[in-house]
Amino acid sequence: MKSATPASLLRPAAVGLPPLPWRPLTLALSCVLLTACAAVGPDYREPPAVDVGNGWTLPLATASESADLTRWWSTLDDPVLDRLMAAALSQNLDLRQAAARINEARALRDRVAGERLPTVGAAASVNRRRQSENGPLPVGSIPGLDATQTIYDAGFDAAWELDLFGGKRRALEGATARLQATEVEAQGVRMRIVAEVARTWFAAVGARSELHAQEATLDTLQQTLELVRLRHAMGDASAADVDAAYAQWAAVNALLPDIAARQRAAVLGLGVLVGAPPERELALLDGPMAPSTLRALPVGERADVLRRRPDVLAAERRLAASSADIGVATAELFPKLSIGVGGGFQTLSTGNWFDESSSRFSILPLVSWRLFDGGRVRAEIRAREAAERQAALAYEQAVLVALGDAERALGDYHGGLDTLERRRMALEAASASHRHAKARYAAGDIALVELLVAQRSLHDAETATARAHTNAALQLVTLYKALGGGWEAPEAAARSADPTSGAAVPARIASSSR
């Protein structure tokens, strides 16, 4: 039998070095420290300034103060609308789905972050086995070796792929940017829900005002019809006059069911928007519905639009994610170093299971490198670069679309306010004419039919004014939505950003004058 190996040969030759099994691991960790800062692929840079006309350019840079439109509906002093908004923001199912998408994106980012760390597993086993005495190992002929054995084993295994060229770092940057884009898009859903609640409520209020005006018109036409029928019975009016008066009454009477249906449909829609059964808000049909006071809106600079628009900020975050994807693909061109470490205790008896003599240990550094793959990696890099160009163009398009939406909505709202003002002037004129007609009728200067004509003109003006007010209110909602009103900048995006990744969501978009 061979003599035992002297213990001195198992000791390291140099004083101060770690034990022999840990020396390769120490060298590997030294390599990690030397290459930790390497990261292939382009570093993300803010997109260039987009020319938005009127002598302004909008780079993604520092913040500037702008009007707070996060709760713009509160300026309308409508308690019913305030209650509906609070219910929708807390219970709307679209918003709850958006929150779930944020949680999903955050979990995916955490998974990517976890890939940068070692994986460690522990296991313990008891293996009872019998080896063949006639097999390749002559168990039966070896003294003291039993063919039947019970092996007790407990230990750990660890594996770590070092991020030598920053592929995992770029992957984390991309996942962080996508999380931030998801958070901003969720605020876009909030903005849309706010607009839908306001639009639906204004439609219900407008339908109520129009219904009251048409009912008053119908009452006037009913009086006119009865008067014409009385005159026809007395021989002062023809049958054609009766038919004409009845036709006018029937035409207005036919409008009422449609207006009432529109009002009910709007209230049913409010129930769904607040995350409840449609009939939840039917009680609003029996309560007061006062039109809101509309006024000119201080829009501010054109840069404020882009600073508040979630679609613009989300497009910028997707551009950042596309840039990081290039680095992930480029890292596949370079070698990969992974280290596997295992250790534990193995014995044939539980009595010395955890003795030093029962210990086992292994370390396996592994270097892998794609030397030939048919050009697949370089093709993937080109594809990621093309995707980045698409994302850059999508960002520029989002900027222009946002400005176009704001310009159109602003023009429509100003036109709606102008129309409403003119309708009010016409209503004042019709009211004055009706007052004069009532005075003349009381003095006996005109007949009842002339008073009813003036009264109908007044109700027609009220109907037109109610419609103009509803249109202007809906245009106001569209304007607030185009300006990015009704969304709150997500603080979670800044908290979730990796401090070493260099990727942080831009909270605002600043403007600079030429």
Disulfide bonds with the S-S distance in Angstrom:
none
